[in-house]
Amino acid sequence: MTSPISRHAAVRSPAPVRPHQVTSPEVAPEAPRRRPADVYTPPVAPPVPLTRRERAVEHMMRFVPESDTELRTAIRGASSSFSERQLVRMDQAGVVFAANRRGGLPAERVRGAAEGFVNERTPTIGGRTGGRYLPELRTIQLRSRSEGSIVHEMAHAWDDVRNDRVRLGDGASPQLQRRLALEDAGHTAFASDRELAGALQAYRGRRPNPNDERGHSAFSLNADPHEPLENPREFYAEGYALFHRGSPERLEVMRRQAPELYRVLYREASSAGTLGTQPRLD
């Protein structure tokens, strides 16, 4: 018979309970991000290179502010009345455009022998004049945005350049530069402009019917009626603007009143390739 367990017998402690080891769950691989839907971007065409005539015009406008888009657009439009050869030659001769504003004359032009002379004129255009050509500086200073007025001033520049006159920066002596500036101020005709001088003399002698209170005939496009009568250069410049920009009715008036000038302009435009629908004189 088995003896009962003594109450004083040692009690065996239960084995310690170890904490449950929780294994970390496996991290699922990150799903690839979805790319946004492709947006069609049309290809950008490379800039079209400027033509030779466009490069000449843009270079002559380097003193006209980029912000003056109206004037720059008008100059480009007026340039269509001149051939590529004319524009390139004017650019190579140093002709530039300038806007009519205080200090508007390019600083690099207002110096040397003509500095005092130009300062007397002031850097801005006075009165109602829409523009002016300063031959001693070969600078076309513009107030008007009218393409016809710009053609008139460009014709002055072309008339100057085609006569191969010496200007500042061309190696002329200060005495010669000063003399040229003073000659231009006096509105003297170019020595080689005998044909234009004769055309103006014939126009004056023809005594066309007056149509203004001063008794002068007005075939002009932009100028006051009397201005073409002042000298051969105004006669040529205003005639050039009218020949390339005038209405058929205005062209007919010039053909009738100044046929000698019309013949010069027709021959010149035909040679330059700028002849449009202007009728022949004959």
Secondary structure, DSSP 8 states (H G I E B T S, - for coil): ------TTS------------------------------------------HHHHHHHHHTTTS-TT-HHHHHHHHHHGGGS-HHHHHHHHHTT-EEEESSTT-S-TTTS-GGGHHHHHHH-SS--TT--EEEETTTTEEEE----HHHHHHHHHHHHHHHTTT---TTTT--HHHHHHHHHHHHTT---TT-HHHHHHHHHHHHH-----STTS-----SSS-TTGGGS-HHHHHHHHHHHHHH--HHHHHHHHHH-HHHHHHHHHHHHHHT---S-----
